[in-house]
Amino acid sequence: MAGLDGDLALALTKRVQQESIPVTVLIQDQASRTFAYKEQEVFPGASLLKIGIADYVKCVWESHPEILQEKLTVSPKQRVPGAGVMHHLSQNEWSLRDVLALMLSTSDNTAANVLLDRFGRGKVNDWLAERYPGMQLQRYFIAYVVDGQDNFLTAEALLPAWQALFDGENEFTQLCQTSLHEQTERTKLVYYADDLQFTGDTFNKTGDLANVEHDCARIQLEQTWFDCIVLTKFNEATQHQAALKLQQDIGRLLLQKLMCK
């Protein structure tokens, strides 16, 4: 059965060590076999913190399943630019279900901030810090950084948060998985899926800033899968393409491994 073995670990190590930019890689297969490279290093969180927000909502949903039907009103001050579509659409009232779906599938910044207002950013941050030490959500998305209050994470903290969205077969996890499956950003870990004619499923959530390129993905073929997190940061514009190429190459190694089973 395909999975994380010595040959794959060696190929991953060689590829990662070719890069001069700071990078973290954490990969786990369905048997909990793990490849880890600097998994405790702290990186800017970018949009991967939206996975943590979804986990918090899941925790609330477990006690109040009706919450997905709750109506949320988007005010002008909540509309922020960048990723997503809500900021330029005229619709003001949305179900919480649709806000969550947009946050995951289009990485919608406005949707994320609407959910933070609904539940309380500080409350969500405290919950994340306790549940997944290493994740910090200290500001709204697109908000200015004040007194060093920013959003950070480690791959080690993100992996269980990501896997929680696949834990159990219920309405909430189905919603999250559908949103991640229909992810609009596919230029990193799952980039080669179409070229390789991969017949399995891919789920991913990306994150980027001016000097950051992150991606988190589950690549699955039948009952075999890899969860993969790659975090990168760089200082020069010329290193941007190298960061993207690293993501794509790691994803290709995982796709090819699954297809060879």
Secondary structure, DSSP 8 states (H G I E B T S, - for coil): ---S-HHHHHHHHHHHHT--S-EEEEEEETT--EEEESTT--EE-GGGHHHHHHHHHHHHHHH-GGGGG-EEE--GGG---SSSSGGG----EEEHHHHHHHHHHS--HHHHHHHHHHH-HHHHHHHHHHHSTT-EE-S-TT---BTTB-EEE-HHHHHHHHHHTTSSSSHHHHHHHHHHHT-S--SSTTTTTTTTT--SEEEEEEEEETTEEEEEEEEEETTEEEEEEEEEE-SSGGGHHHHHHHHHHHHHHHHHHHHT-
